């Protein structure tokens, strides 16, 4: 449950992490969510139903969180891989150390009929009434999910369409929860992990535990209503323009 960056994180007046960048620039307005169900063997009907329910729970929670900041967001959902399976061999499970492939979305687009992510983004804007778009790649195997968020210094054709890969269960076999889906979607809207990773410091995690103990970017829960989007994450996601200068301390800087 982390965001993988494609290069060094720089920031300035126009470059602040993933804030207001990519196909899902902020959690506001109409956002098209394409869920691509990939598998090594195929999805069962019950699996599809259960995963779809988790997505709906995550989206409903995100809508309520946005309302708390006076913002309106609406999700329009589409699917690929339901009627015609998207069979992918050797799906990477993810291990949280930064060596996972970050081009999954661009590799998937030709499989569902688009030349690249930019062509899909254009289709969304022309046909769905949505300005924002993102991709959820769902794999029915154990793994650790991660997001592929865009920054302006990346190759636009390859990475502008933002996405995340999610697994039906964690590596220890525990089932996926809706909060994990919401967490990864927040990354695509600009949020940063608030727990220690290979990109986030232990000092920042300690600070976040004191200031934002229930923030969804710090922890997840099987009861998503135990969580919230704190003011720090809200600023990164474009839900508020109110900020403190120390917010920038939480941009990924490494250990």
N, C-alpha and C positions, 0 to 999 in steps of 0.2 A: 504494500500500500504506500508506494512512494512515487514521486515523479522523476523520470529519467531525463536528464538534460543532455543535449547533443554537443555541448561545448562549454566553455567557461561562461559564468554568469557575470555580465557587466551591467551597470545601471547608471542612469543619468536622467535628464529631463524627459527623454523619450524612450528610455530603455530601463524599465523597472520590472525585472523578472519576467513573468508572463502576464502581467496586468495589462488589460486592454489590448491583447494581441491574439493572433490566430483566429481560427474559425469560430471559437466560442470566447469572444473578447471580454464579456462580463455577464453575470447572471441576471439578465434583464431582458424583457421583450419575449418574442417567440423564438424558441430554440428547437431545432429539429434533431432528434436523437435516433440514429440508425443503429440498431442492435444486429450485429452479424454473428450468427450462431455457427461457430466452427467446431469441428470434431475430427478425431482420428477414426471414429467408427460410426458416427451418426447420433442424433438426439432422439430421446424417447418423448412421447407426448406429455407425460407427467413432468419430465424434466423441463420442457419448454414452458409449461404452465407455471411451475414453481418459480422459475427464473423471471418470467414476465411479471409475476406478482411482486417479487423483490424490487424490480425496477420501478414499478408503480408506487410502492411504498417509499422508495428513496426520492422519487420525484415529488410526491405529495409533501414530504417533509421539507424539501428544498423550497417549494412554493411558499410554505408557511414561514420559513426562515426569511425569505426575501420580503414578505409582507411585514415582518417585524422591523425592517429597515425602510419601510415605505416604498418598496419596489414591487413591481409585478413581473413575474416570469411565468411563461406557459410552455409546456413541453408537447411537441407533436412527435409521435413515435412511428417509426417504420422498422421493418425487419428484412433481413436477408438470411438465407440458409434454412428457412422453415420448410417450404415446399420442395425446394431443390437443395439437398445437403451441401454444405461447404466442407469438403473433406480435405484436411491438411495433415500431412504426415509429420510426426515428431514435433508436436506443439511444445514449445519451451514452457517449463513450469514457473520460472521466475524464482529467484532466491534472495533478492534484496541487496545485492552487492554491486550492482551497476553494470553487469556484463550482459544484460538481457538485450535482445534486438529492439531497436527503436524505430524500425521502418515497417512495422506490421501493418499500419493503416494503408500506406502507399502500396504495399505488396498485395493487399486485399482488394483494392479498388478494381483492377482489371478482372478479378474473379467474379465481380458482380456487375460488370458492364460499363465501367468508367475508365477512361484513359489514365486519370490520376485524381488526386484529391481535389484539385482546383476545379476540375470539371464537375465533380459531385457538389462542391460548394455552390457553383453557378446554378446547377440544377435545383438545389434547395431554394435559392433566392427567387428563381423564376417560376417555381411550381408549388411552393408550400406556404407562402406568406411568412416564412421565417427568415430572419437575418442571420441568426447564429446557427451553427451546426456542430455536431460532434458524433463520434463513433464509439459504441461499446462493443468490444469483441468478446464474446462469451464462449468459453471453452468448458466442456463437461468433463473435467478432470481436476485433480488437486493441483494447487499452485498458489503463488503469491502474486496478487495483482499489482500492476504498475501503470502509470499514465505517461503519455507522450505529448507533452505540452509544447507549444510553439513560442519561439522568440524571433524577433526580426532579423537576427544574425544568421538564422538557419536558411537552408534552401527551401524556398517557398513552394515549389512544385512538389517536393517530396514530403514536406512536413507541415504545411499550413493547416491542413485538415487535422484537427486534434482528436486523439482517441485514447482509449485505455483498454487493457486486456484484463478480464475478470475470469475467475474459475469457480466452478460450482462448490468447491470445498477448499479449505486451506491445506497446507502441506501436511498438517497433523491429522487430517480427516474431518475436522469440524466443519459444518456447513457454512456457506457464505451467508452474511447478513446484509440487510438493506443498507445499513450504515456504511459498510465497506464500499458499496456502489456509490452512495452519496459522496463519500470521501474522495473517491477517484474523480467523480464529476467536478467536485470543487477544485481539484488541481487544474482541470482544463479551463476553468473560469479564472484562474490566476492564483489560487491559494497555495501556500507552501506547507510542507510537513512541519509540525511543531514538536515532533519527537526526534531523538537523535538517530541519524542515518549516516551513511558515508558522505552525505552532503550537508547535513545539519548538525550543529554542535550540541554536545551534552549540556553546555551552559545555557543554550537557548531552550532546550527541553525543560530544564529546571525552572527557568523563568516563566515558561508557558504554563507549567503545572501550578505555579503560584497565581498567575494572572488569569489564565483561561483553562481551568481544570476540566471543563466539560466540552471544550472545543472539539469538533469532529476531526480537525486536523491533528489533534494530539492523541486521541483515542477513539475507538469505535465500541459499540455495544449492541447486543441483540435487541435491546429496547432502545430504538433510535430516539425516542422522546426524552431519553436521559441526556441527550447531547444538544449542542447549539453551535451556531456560527458566531464566534466572538468578534469583537470590534476589529481586531487585527486581521483576521481572515476576511472579514467583510470588506475591509478596505482593499485588500489584494484582489478581491473578486468584483470590485466595482459596485458593491451594495451601498457604500457610503464614501463620501469625499473627505470625511473627517479623519485626520491622521495625526500621529505623533512621529517626530523624527526618528525615534528609536524603532519604529516599525521596520525600517530598512535593515536593521541588525539581523532580521530573520530571513533575509535573502540568503540563499545557499552560499556558504562560504567554506565548507569542508570542515573536517575535525581539527 
